[in-house]
Amino acid sequence: MAEPDPARDRYRPAMTGHRHEVVDRYGHYNAVCNRHAFGELAPFLADVVLVNGAERTAQQYIDDLFVVSRAFPDYRWEIQRTVFEHPWLAVHFRDTGTHLGTWRGVAATGRAVTTDEFSMYRFAGDRITEVWVTADNARLP
């Protein structure tokens, strides 16, 4: 077992699976994402995360977020509502950003974009272990 690392573990409160604990932890995760400090996400993630049915290492998961931020440097995930049923957290987001880099083969347009995203996160303890996500990417770019 790895030695405790206060820098790595600063977002790791003891969790009992109560709604307020999971939603609060997810709020910290989302704040890290909105700062685009993706290198700080490891304490929130299992070593392997199932994403839409495909296994991704924590680093691959993080790398996928860097892809979004390179195309939309000001991208933000604004939580609209959450629904919790242990061990799942459902989140509806309003996503916004400016298309300043290539996204899915489309060159930067400079347009401000907004889209809706719906995600389901499964937690084991205080770690995200599974994510199912869908977004209206037709509105991007």
C-alpha positions as a Python dict, from the first residue, in 0.01 Angstrom:
ca = {
    (1, 'M'): (0, 0, 0),
    (2, 'A'): (129, 348, -88),
    (3, 'E'): (244, 583, 185),
    (4, 'P'): (0, 867, 265),
    (5, 'D'): (68, 1174, 56),
    (6, 'P'): (-102, 1488, 196),
    (7, 'A'): (-76, 1672, -137),
    (8, 'R'): (-235, 1384, -324),
    (9, 'D'): (-490, 1307, -55),
    (10, 'R'): (-612, 1659, 26),
    (11, 'Y'): (-946, 1595, -146),
    (12, 'R'): (-999, 1255, 18),
    (13, 'P'): (-1236, 1290, 310),
    (14, 'A'): (-1363, 970, 471),
    (15, 'M'): (-1687, 884, 293),
    (16, 'T'): (-1975, 675, 416),
    (17, 'G'): (-2172, 698, 91),
    (18, 'H'): (-2419, 960, 211),
    (19, 'R'): (-2553, 1191, -57),
    (20, 'H'): (-2403, 1509, 87),
    (21, 'E'): (-2057, 1350, 109),
    (22, 'V'): (-2062, 1223, -249),
    (23, 'V'): (-2205, 1547, -390),
    (24, 'D'): (-1950, 1751, -193),
    (25, 'R'): (-1660, 1535, -313),
    (26, 'Y'): (-1788, 1559, -668),
    (27, 'G'): (-1806, 1938, -630),
    (28, 'H'): (-1434, 1938, -543),
    (29, 'Y'): (-1365, 1716, -847),
    (30, 'N'): (-1564, 1950, -1072),
    (31, 'A'): (-1379, 2255, -935),
    (32, 'V'): (-1046, 2092, -1027),
    (33, 'C'): (-1181, 2024, -1377),
    (34, 'N'): (-1298, 2384, -1416),
    (35, 'R'): (-950, 2507, -1317),
    (36, 'H'): (-816, 2269, -1583),
    (37, 'A'): (-583, 2133, -1314),
    (38, 'F'): (-632, 1782, -1449),
    (39, 'G'): (-302, 1665, -1301),
    (40, 'E'): (-472, 1694, -960),
    (41, 'L'): (-751, 1447, -1044),
    (42, 'A'): (-575, 1121, -951),
    (43, 'P'): (-707, 1125, -588),
    (44, 'F'): (-1063, 1127, -726),
    (45, 'L'): (-1017, 834, -964),
    (46, 'A'): (-974, 460, -936),
    (47, 'D'): (-661, 325, -1105),
    (48, 'V'): (-885, 202, -1387),
    (49, 'V'): (-1211, 381, -1472),
    (50, 'L'): (-1477, 224, -1693),
    (51, 'V'): (-1583, 503, -1933),
    (52, 'N'): (-1886, 430, -2149),
    (53, 'G'): (-1799, 61, -2120),
    (54, 'A'): (-1427, 93, -2203),
    (55, 'E'): (-1148, 59, -1950),
    (56, 'R'): (-931, 371, -1919),
    (57, 'T'): (-641, 412, -1682),
    (58, 'A'): (-667, 716, -1458),
    (59, 'Q'): (-400, 880, -1675),
    (60, 'Q'): (-592, 808, -1997),
    (61, 'Y'): (-904, 955, -1838),
    (62, 'I'): (-706, 1268, -1745),
    (63, 'D'): (-550, 1286, -2093),
    (64, 'D'): (-900, 1285, -2245),
    (65, 'L'): (-982, 1599, -2045),
    (66, 'F'): (-667, 1768, -2174),
    (67, 'V'): (-797, 1705, -2528),
    (68, 'V'): (-1112, 1901, -2445),
    (69, 'S'): (-918, 2188, -2289),
    (70, 'R'): (-681, 2216, -2585),
    (71, 'A'): (-979, 2263, -2817),
    (72, 'F'): (-1173, 2481, -2570),
    (73, 'P'): (-922, 2651, -2337),
    (74, 'D'): (-1197, 2817, -2132),
    (75, 'Y'): (-1422, 2509, -2112),
    (76, 'R'): (-1640, 2489, -1800),
    (77, 'W'): (-1870, 2221, -1664),
    (78, 'E'): (-2149, 2399, -1473),
    (79, 'I'): (-2354, 2162, -1259),
    (80, 'Q'): (-2727, 2217, -1315),
    (81, 'R'): (-2862, 1933, -1100),
    (82, 'T'): (-2759, 1609, -936),
    (83, 'V'): (-2941, 1292, -840),
    (84, 'F'): (-2780, 1041, -607),
    (85, 'E'): (-2866, 675, -559),
    (86, 'H'): (-2578, 494, -391),
    (87, 'P'): (-2330, 425, -545),
    (88, 'W'): (-2430, 637, -847),
    (89, 'L'): (-2430, 1014, -893),
    (90, 'A'): (-2612, 1153, -1197),
    (91, 'V'): (-2509, 1501, -1306),
    (92, 'H'): (-2665, 1735, -1563),
    (93, 'F'): (-2419, 2000, -1682),
    (94, 'R'): (-2435, 2309, -1895),
    (95, 'D'): (-2097, 2310, -2070),
    (96, 'T'): (-1951, 2625, -2223),
    (97, 'G'): (-1631, 2715, -2401),
    (98, 'T'): (-1471, 2890, -2695),
    (99, 'H'): (-1357, 2674, -2987),
    (100, 'L'): (-992, 2778, -3025),
    (101, 'G'): (-832, 2444, -3118),
    (102, 'T'): (-907, 2142, -3334),
    (103, 'W'): (-1202, 1937, -3203),
    (104, 'R'): (-1285, 1602, -3360),
    (105, 'G'): (-1117, 1703, -3682),
    (106, 'V'): (-1279, 2048, -3702),
    (107, 'A'): (-1039, 2342, -3704),
    (108, 'A'): (-1091, 2623, -3455),
    (109, 'T'): (-1388, 2846, -3533),
    (110, 'G'): (-1350, 3099, -3252),
    (111, 'R'): (-1717, 3048, -3166),
    (112, 'A'): (-1850, 3043, -2812),
    (113, 'V'): (-2041, 2719, -2762),
    (114, 'T'): (-2287, 2582, -2509),
    (115, 'T'): (-2406, 2225, -2477),
    (116, 'D'): (-2583, 1997, -2232),
    (117, 'E'): (-2406, 1696, -2084),
    (118, 'F'): (-2548, 1413, -1877),
    (119, 'S'): (-2315, 1186, -1681),
    (120, 'M'): (-2349, 898, -1437),
    (121, 'Y'): (-2060, 838, -1197),
    (122, 'R'): (-2023, 524, -986),
    (123, 'F'): (-1822, 564, -669),
    (124, 'A'): (-1637, 298, -472),
    (125, 'G'): (-1543, 466, -148),
    (126, 'D'): (-1426, 810, -248),
    (127, 'R'): (-1308, 717, -600),
    (128, 'I'): (-1484, 737, -935),
    (129, 'T'): (-1478, 387, -1082),
    (130, 'E'): (-1722, 415, -1370),
    (131, 'V'): (-1859, 695, -1589),
    (132, 'W'): (-2135, 695, -1846),
    (133, 'V'): (-2150, 1023, -2031),
    (134, 'T'): (-2343, 1170, -2320),
    (135, 'A'): (-2329, 1525, -2449),
    (136, 'D'): (-2495, 1714, -2729),
    (137, 'N'): (-2164, 1737, -2917),
    (138, 'A'): (-2352, 1826, -3236),
    (139, 'R'): (-2355, 2180, -3092),
    (140, 'L'): (-1974, 2168, -3070),
    (141, 'P'): (-1806, 2342, -3251),
}
